[in-house]
Amino acid sequence: MELQPAIATDSPSVEAGWLAAAALRSPLPLSSSIPAAEIQRLSPAALAYLGDSVYELYIRCYYLLPQSRTRTYHDRVVAQVRAETQARHLEALLPHLTEAEREIVRRGRNATDKRPKRLAGGIYQAATAFETLVGYLYLTQPSRLTELLARLDLSPSVSSHATLDRNSSS
């Protein structure tokens, strides 16, 4: 079976998109061993917990090519997995979501009332909702997840504020 790139072929990151999409298609036993009824009973917090790790793996694979220094990988990944960035990603995806996906987002948004002090509540809730959606789609429709993630703007310039934040706290 040949894997297709997750992003348009005219993009400069064709290899990165293909690799990131392949990470979501890997035959992890978890995604096929949980019965559908059990997935429906998972709490939004559990789905967000899974979605957090799935999204980070996707981002790590996305930035793996072309090869870079470890610090560059780290800075790019950290910038993309920040709550503020995830909240922006959710906002960008909303017009493309089905009604069922919007319901998962609603459940994820309402699943948390805690937040880090540095964040506004709405940002943290949106980031949790994004992670909930990622976790749910990973378990139920990995190809749909790949389709949605391919719509995100993951260019390094979007993530430059993470380096600024780290440098300003020194």
C-alpha positions in Angstrom: 0.0 0.0 0.0 1.4 3.4 -1.0 0.9 6.3 1.3 -0.3 9.6 -0.2 1.1 13.0 0.9 -1.0 14.7 3.5 -0.5 18.1 1.9 -0.7 19.6 -1.6 2.3 18.5 -3.7 3.1 22.1 -4.7 4.0 22.8 -1.0 7.7 23.1 -0.1 7.1 20.6 2.7 5.8 17.7 0.7 8.1 15.3 2.4 7.1 16.6 5.8 3.4 16.3 5.1 3.9 12.7 3.8 5.8 11.7 6.8 3.4 13.3 9.3 0.5 11.6 7.5 2.3 8.3 7.7 2.7 8.7 11.4 -1.1 8.7 11.8 -1.5 5.7 9.5 0.9 3.6 11.4 -0.6 0.3 12.7 -0.8 1.2 16.4 -2.8 -1.5 18.2 -4.8 1.0 20.2 -6.6 2.6 17.3 -8.1 -0.7 16.1 -8.5 -2.6 19.4 -11.0 -0.4 21.2 -14.7 -1.2 20.3 -16.7 1.7 19.0 -19.1 1.6 22.0 -16.1 2.0 24.3 -14.8 4.9 22.3 -18.2 6.7 22.6 -18.0 6.2 26.4 -14.5 7.8 26.7 -14.6 11.1 28.5 -13.5 14.3 26.7 -10.6 14.5 29.0 -9.4 11.0 28.0 -9.8 11.9 24.3 -7.9 15.1 24.9 -5.1 13.2 26.7 -4.8 10.9 23.6 -5.2 13.8 21.2 -2.4 15.7 22.8 0.1 12.9 22.2 -1.2 12.1 18.7 -1.0 15.8 17.7 2.5 16.1 19.0 3.7 13.0 17.1 2.1 14.4 14.0 3.9 17.7 14.5 7.3 16.0 15.3 7.0 14.0 12.1 6.0 17.0 10.1 9.1 19.0 11.1 11.5 16.0 10.8 12.3 16.8 7.2 14.3 18.6 6.1 16.8 17.7 8.8 17.6 20.4 11.3 19.3 20.8 14.6 17.6 19.4 17.6 17.0 22.8 19.0 15.2 23.9 15.8 13.0 20.8 16.0 12.2 21.5 19.6 11.4 25.2 19.0 9.1 24.4 16.1 7.3 21.6 17.9 6.8 23.6 21.1 5.4 26.5 19.1 2.8 24.2 17.5 1.7 22.4 20.5 1.1 25.5 22.6 -2.5 26.2 23.7 -2.6 29.5 21.8 -1.6 27.8 18.5 -4.0 24.9 19.0 -6.8 27.3 19.7 -6.0 29.1 16.4 -5.9 25.8 14.6 -9.4 24.9 15.9 -10.8 28.2 14.8 -9.3 27.6 11.3 -10.9 24.1 11.1 -14.3 24.9 12.4 -15.8 25.7 8.9 -14.6 22.3 7.7 -16.1 20.2 10.6 -19.2 18.0 10.3 -22.0 18.4 12.8 -20.8 15.3 14.7 -17.2 16.7 14.9 -18.6 20.0 16.2 -20.3 18.1 18.9 -17.0 16.5 19.9 -15.5 19.9 20.0 -18.3 21.2 22.2 -17.8 18.4 24.6 -14.1 19.0 24.7 -14.5 22.7 25.3 -16.9 22.1 28.2 -14.7 19.3 29.7 -12.3 21.7 31.5 -12.6 24.6 33.8 -9.0 24.6 34.9 -6.3 26.5 33.1 -2.7 27.7 33.4 -2.5 31.2 34.9 -0.8 32.5 31.8 -3.8 31.7 29.6 -7.3 33.1 29.2 -9.9 30.4 29.9 -11.2 30.5 26.3 -7.8 29.7 24.8 -7.3 26.7 27.1 -10.8 25.5 26.5 -10.3 25.8 22.7 -7.0 23.9 22.9 -8.6 21.2 24.9 -11.4 21.0 22.4 -8.9 20.7 19.6 -7.0 17.8 21.4 -10.4 16.1 22.1 -11.2 16.2 18.4 -7.8 14.9 17.4 -8.1 12.0 19.9 -11.6 11.1 18.8 -10.7 11.1 15.1 -7.5 9.2 15.7 -9.6 6.4 17.2 -12.6 6.6 14.8 -11.5 8.1 11.5 -7.7 8.4 11.1 -8.0 9.4 7.4 -10.4 12.2 8.3 -7.9 13.4 10.9 -5.2 13.4 8.3 -7.4 15.4 6.0 -8.1 18.0 8.7 -4.5 18.3 9.9 -3.4 18.8 6.3 -5.5 22.0 6.3 -3.4 23.6 9.1 -0.8 26.3 8.5 2.2 24.7 10.1 4.8 27.0 8.6 7.7 27.8 11.0 6.9 31.6 10.8 3.6 30.9 12.5 5.5 29.4 15.4 8.2 32.1 15.8 6.6 33.5 19.0 7.7 30.5 21.0 11.3 31.4 20.6 10.5 35.0 21.5 8.6 33.9 24.6 11.6 31.7 25.7 14.1 34.5 25.1 12.0 37.2 26.9 11.8 35.1 30.0 15.6 34.9 30.4 
